Amino acid sequence: MKNSSKLNIISILLSILFTFFFVVYFVYSTTIGEDISTTNLTITNNLSVGNNATTTGKLNNVIIVDGIHFEKTSAGIQNAINALPEEGGKVFLPEGTYQVSSTILIPSNVTLEGAHPSSTILYLVDNSHCNVIQNQDTTNGNTNITLRNFKIDGNDAGNDCDSGNGCYAAIYFSKVSHSTIENLWIYDFEDDGIRFDYGDGDNIISNSRFESNGSRGAVSIREHSNRNIVSNNVFVNNSGRGVYFYYCESNTIIGNSFQDNSGEPVDIVGGGFNVVTGNAFYSDTYGIRLWESFYNIISNNTLYDVGPSGSGGSIWLYVYGDGNTSHNLITSNQIYHSNGYAGINIDNSNCQNNYLSNNYISGIWNAGEIRDLGTNTIYANQLLNNNLLFTFPTSTSKFIIGATSSSEKFLLQIEPNVDITLGQGSSSTSTTFITLRDSNSALWYLYPDTSGNLVVTTTKP
């Protein structure tokens, strides 16, 4: 009996030891791709388990284009996107170069993400002549698309749009809203880098680099795509425009750097209510241009050697034909040029009721710090090569501090070629006068008359 009990105990111990060694062997001989946290983990479809195994299904609606189950091509990326569930998800592109020969279509609620712009590269192969990325539904639009952390190389030499094959963009969005493009490198596209058309807008383009792109615009926002933000990007060595707004409204360009671009770094054509603020411009061939646009704000920008020496301007208000460029606020900009045409150029009389305030303009200007051929331009505190300027838009305009009605109080009124009047619009009988001497050595006398007006005359009272 005792021997039987001993045998049972030994049998149980052997079973335990066998189970233990089996578990240890299984754990150390089996891997599941990378280390994966099991917290809230959802695994569906075709999970391969074994040495050096790859997850070919979806982990929390994330698909990896691994080069095996999904090829590192535009077709492979598209297949990965199509494999996402209806509610969307993320497609991740590890380091490597992805050959693009057809447009990648992105539906709503999808993120396309690379490892880094220097290591994940989408390369447009020769003779592809297509947009690299486009939203899926250009008729009805898409929303909540995110693109981040990769480079798109347009291979301009192999995709010449001047050869009758049409023009193309790195990213083309039509009727897209509430989407984000961030930390991309858009390089070597002959035409548009990023182009938005139509739609509700409310998109963000940020922290990206635009280099060696073509004529239309490294960022081109057109046709009533409104309320977009272009922020903290770098635009360098583009052969055309940096940011181009065409008949759209309420967009913001803020905190960007523009350098050595051959076209206008910012070109706003039509539309209005846009804001260009806090940007740095250096050695761009042309300046900021407002072309038949209204109620824009150009503020707190730094422009150094921006604009040509023979025309245009570092900031250029322009009209062609019968349109008008009106009611724009140009304020608190610092503008310098070693051989420029004009710091601010208000090009003709159809530029109306624009307001210039607190700009500091220095350097050498062939047409002057401010060239003003506009109508009813309003001035305040321009500092031109360390001289404080109050100037007159026309020979009959007045510079007034205070009220504009003679029945109200005013502090200072100056009429060019007429007189200078100081007063307070109240009854005063003082005969005390003030003398001022002008640049022609003429002596002026200022005194209040019996009606309480302050008289300025060359005749001593």
Summary of the structure (lengths in Angstrom):
residues: 461
radius of gyration: 33.7
end to end distance: 142.7
largest distance: 142.9
contacts: 1563
relative contact order: 0.05
helix: 9%
strand: 41%
